[in-house]
């Protein structure tokens, strides 16, 4: 995966929360957990493709779909505002 310059939330999570309203702090903490969970699932999904033949991919289609749905569930609350096609 290419390395890109992106913004980081590290400045928030390396912070003690002082001056941040508790509800916002809790929401940010949940956001971080959900993003981390989605990343872990996507990473496992990516690793799942290594060494699989086309036939094996077809055989494990349901497991791959389940993992994709877990990723979507982690991100759902943050993407529900998106426009439907």
N, C-alpha and C positions, 0 to 999 in steps of 0.2 A: 504494500500500500504506500503511495507516495506521501512524503512528509509535506504538510502544508502549514502555513502560518494561520492560526486561528485564535480567537479570543478564548480565554480560559476562565473558569469559575474558581480557580485555585485561590484567588485573592479573597473570596468569600469563605471558603472552607478551611483556609489557614488563618481564620479570624476567630476571635473568641465570642463573637456575637454581640459585643458591647455596642450599644447605640442602634441595634437593629430590632424592630418590634418582634416580640416572641412569635406571633402568628406567622410573620414573614420568614423568620428564622426557621421555624418548623417546616414551612412549605419548601424553602430552599433545601433543607436537609432531605426531605422526601424526594424532591426533584433529583438531587444527587444520587440517592439510593436507586431510584428508578432508572436513571441514565446508566449507572454502573451495572444494574441488572440487565438492561437491554444490551449493553456492550458485551457483557459476559456471554449472553445467549448468542449474539451475532458472531462472536469469536468462536464459540463451539460449533456454530453452523458452518463457518468458514473452514474450520478444521475437518468437519465431516466430509467435505468434498475431496480432500486429499486421498488419492489412491482408490477412489471408487470408480468402477466401470459404469458405462451407461446403464447396463442391466441392473447393477446394484443401486444406482440412483433411482430407477423406477421402483425397485422393490422397497426402498425406504422413503418413498414420496410422502407417506402419511407422517412419519417422524419429522421430516424436514418441514412439512406444513405446520405441524404442532409447534416446532421451535419458532417458526416465523410468527405464529399467532401469539406466542409468549412475548416476543419482542414487541409486537404491536400492542399487547396489553400493558406492557411497561410504559409505553409512550402515549397511550390513548388519551389520558387526561390533558396532555400538553398539546395534542394535535387535533382535539375534537372541534376546534374552531375552523379547521381547514375547510375549504370549499369542496363539495363533492363534485365529481366529474359528471 
